[in-house]
Amino acid sequence: MKDQAYWIKKLDLKKHPEGGYFRRTYQSNLDLEKNMLPASFAGSRSITAIYYLLSGDEISAIHRLHSDEMWHFYYGDTLTLHIIDLQSNYFQIKLGQNSENNEFFQTVVKAGWWFGATINNPFSYALVGCTVTLGFDFQDFEMGKREDLLKRYPQHSKIIEILTNQEKKNI
């Protein structure tokens, strides 16, 4: 199996503020103008896609977007998405290649859901892709603040503490 350094160099990935590495690979020329979008969007948007690599010793910190985000598994070990939906339910979705272990090649994280990710094997990584349906803009990205999330979702304190910590801990 190719290591993460290979993919970071081969795909020209850069550090992402939420953790891991990324590179935008696509942005549609078809823009949806601001007047066609919900009020939460500051300007026009177009569909975007990225490569995203997360290593086993990192987390994708908990955050949310204004748009739906489709995740696609490409290579490496299982990646677990940790999600808190709009009804305050916590659940996990595993991306990987072992369907017998309830792993999926793709999934969608809905707009407004809080989510982060971890790799099950601390000595490995996952290479995935993410496609944002109304287009990604950092104006639409909100990083979760531990204190605020713990007040709002005390029943999910364990995963919130993990996904708001720069050092990954066992789940």
C-alpha positions as CSV (number, residue, x, y, z in Angstrom):
1,M,0.0,0.0,0.0
2,K,1.3,3.5,-0.9
3,D,1.9,5.6,2.2
4,Q,0.4,9.0,2.9
5,A,3.6,10.9,2.0
6,Y,3.2,9.5,-1.5
7,W,-0.3,10.8,-1.9
8,I,0.4,14.2,-0.3
9,K,3.2,14.7,-2.9
10,K,1.5,13.1,-5.8
11,L,-1.7,15.0,-5.4
12,D,0.0,18.2,-4.2
13,L,-2.1,18.3,-1.0
14,K,-1.8,21.2,1.5
15,K,-2.7,21.4,5.2
16,H,-6.4,21.9,5.9
17,P,-7.5,24.1,8.9
18,E,-9.7,21.3,10.2
19,G,-6.8,18.8,10.1
20,G,-5.5,16.6,7.4
21,Y,-4.5,17.6,3.8
22,F,-6.5,18.7,0.8
23,R,-6.5,20.2,-2.7
24,R,-9.5,21.6,-4.6
25,T,-9.8,19.5,-7.8
26,Y,-12.9,21.0,-9.4
27,Q,-15.0,24.1,-9.4
28,S,-18.0,24.3,-11.7
29,N,-18.3,27.2,-14.2
30,L,-22.0,27.2,-13.5
31,D,-22.6,29.7,-10.7
32,L,-25.7,30.0,-8.6
33,E,-26.1,33.7,-7.9
34,K,-26.7,34.9,-4.3
35,N,-30.3,35.8,-5.0
36,M,-30.9,32.1,-5.9
37,L,-29.4,30.8,-2.6
38,P,-30.6,30.8,1.0
39,A,-29.9,33.9,3.0
40,S,-27.0,32.2,4.9
41,F,-24.8,32.4,1.8
42,A,-22.7,35.6,1.4
43,G,-22.3,35.3,-2.4
44,S,-22.7,33.1,-5.4
45,R,-21.6,29.4,-5.3
46,S,-20.7,26.7,-7.7
47,I,-20.2,22.9,-7.1
48,T,-16.7,22.1,-5.8
49,A,-14.7,19.0,-5.2
50,I,-11.5,18.2,-3.2
51,Y,-9.2,15.4,-2.4
52,Y,-8.8,15.0,1.4
53,L,-6.3,12.9,3.2
54,L,-6.5,12.2,7.0
55,S,-3.8,10.3,8.8
56,G,-4.5,8.0,11.8
57,D,-2.8,10.4,14.3
58,E,-5.0,13.3,13.3
59,I,-8.6,14.3,13.5
60,S,-10.8,16.2,11.2
61,A,-12.1,18.7,13.8
62,I,-15.8,19.1,14.3
63,H,-17.3,21.7,12.0
64,R,-20.4,22.3,9.8
65,L,-21.1,23.7,6.4
66,H,-24.1,25.6,4.8
67,S,-24.2,23.0,2.1
68,D,-24.5,19.2,1.8
69,E,-21.2,17.5,1.4
70,M,-20.8,14.1,-0.3
71,W,-17.8,12.0,0.8
72,H,-16.2,9.4,-1.5
73,F,-13.7,6.8,-0.3
74,Y,-10.7,6.2,-2.5
75,Y,-7.8,4.5,-0.7
76,G,-6.3,3.5,2.6
77,D,-8.0,2.5,5.8
78,T,-11.5,3.1,7.2
79,L,-12.5,6.7,8.0
80,T,-15.3,7.2,10.5
81,L,-17.5,10.3,10.2
82,H,-18.9,11.4,13.6
83,I,-22.1,13.3,13.1
84,I,-24.5,15.3,15.2
85,D,-27.7,16.0,13.2
86,L,-30.2,18.8,13.5
87,Q,-32.2,16.7,16.0
88,S,-29.2,16.4,18.3
89,N,-28.7,12.7,17.4
90,Y,-25.1,11.4,17.3
91,F,-24.2,8.7,14.8
92,Q,-21.2,7.3,12.8
93,I,-20.8,6.5,9.2
94,K,-17.8,4.5,8.1
95,L,-16.2,5.0,4.7
96,G,-14.1,2.2,3.4
97,Q,-14.0,-0.8,1.2
98,N,-15.3,-3.5,3.5
99,S,-19.1,-3.7,2.9
100,E,-19.4,-6.7,5.2
101,N,-18.2,-4.4,8.0
102,N,-20.9,-1.7,7.2
103,E,-18.4,0.5,5.3
104,F,-19.6,2.6,2.4
105,F,-17.8,4.0,-0.6
106,Q,-19.8,7.3,-0.4
107,T,-22.2,9.1,1.9
108,V,-23.7,12.6,2.4
109,V,-23.4,14.9,5.4
110,K,-26.3,17.2,5.3
111,A,-26.0,21.0,5.6
112,G,-26.0,22.2,9.1
113,W,-24.9,18.9,10.7
114,W,-21.9,19.0,13.0
115,F,-19.3,16.5,11.9
116,G,-15.6,15.5,12.2
117,A,-13.6,12.4,11.2
118,T,-11.1,9.9,12.6
119,I,-9.1,7.0,11.2
120,N,-9.6,3.7,12.9
121,N,-6.0,2.6,12.5
122,P,-3.6,5.1,14.2
123,F,-0.8,4.0,11.9
124,S,-2.6,4.5,8.6
125,Y,-4.6,7.0,6.7
126,A,-7.6,7.5,4.4
127,L,-7.7,9.2,1.0
128,V,-11.2,10.5,0.2
129,G,-12.9,13.0,-1.9
130,C,-15.5,15.6,-0.9
131,T,-18.0,17.2,-3.2
132,V,-20.0,20.2,-2.0
133,T,-23.3,20.7,-3.8
134,L,-23.7,24.4,-3.5
135,G,-19.9,24.9,-3.6
136,F,-17.5,25.3,-0.8
137,D,-16.4,28.7,0.5
138,F,-14.6,29.2,3.8
139,Q,-17.4,31.8,4.6
140,D,-19.7,28.8,4.8
141,F,-17.4,26.8,7.2
142,E,-17.9,27.0,10.9
143,M,-15.3,25.3,13.2
144,G,-16.9,23.9,16.4
145,K,-16.0,25.5,19.7
146,R,-15.8,23.0,22.5
147,E,-17.5,25.1,25.2
148,D,-20.5,25.9,23.0
149,L,-20.9,22.4,21.7
150,L,-20.7,20.9,25.2
151,K,-23.4,23.2,26.4
152,R,-25.6,22.4,23.5
153,Y,-24.9,18.6,23.4
154,P,-23.8,17.5,26.8
155,Q,-24.9,13.9,26.0
156,H,-22.2,13.8,23.3
157,S,-19.3,15.2,25.5
158,K,-16.9,12.3,24.8
159,I,-16.9,12.7,21.0
160,I,-17.0,16.5,21.2
161,E,-13.9,16.5,23.4
162,I,-12.1,14.3,21.0
163,L,-13.1,16.3,17.9
164,T,-12.1,19.6,19.4
165,N,-8.7,18.4,20.5
166,Q,-5.6,18.8,18.3
167,E,-4.2,15.5,19.6
168,K,-6.3,12.5,18.6
169,K,-7.4,10.3,21.5
170,N,-8.9,6.8,21.4
171,I,-12.6,6.6,20.7
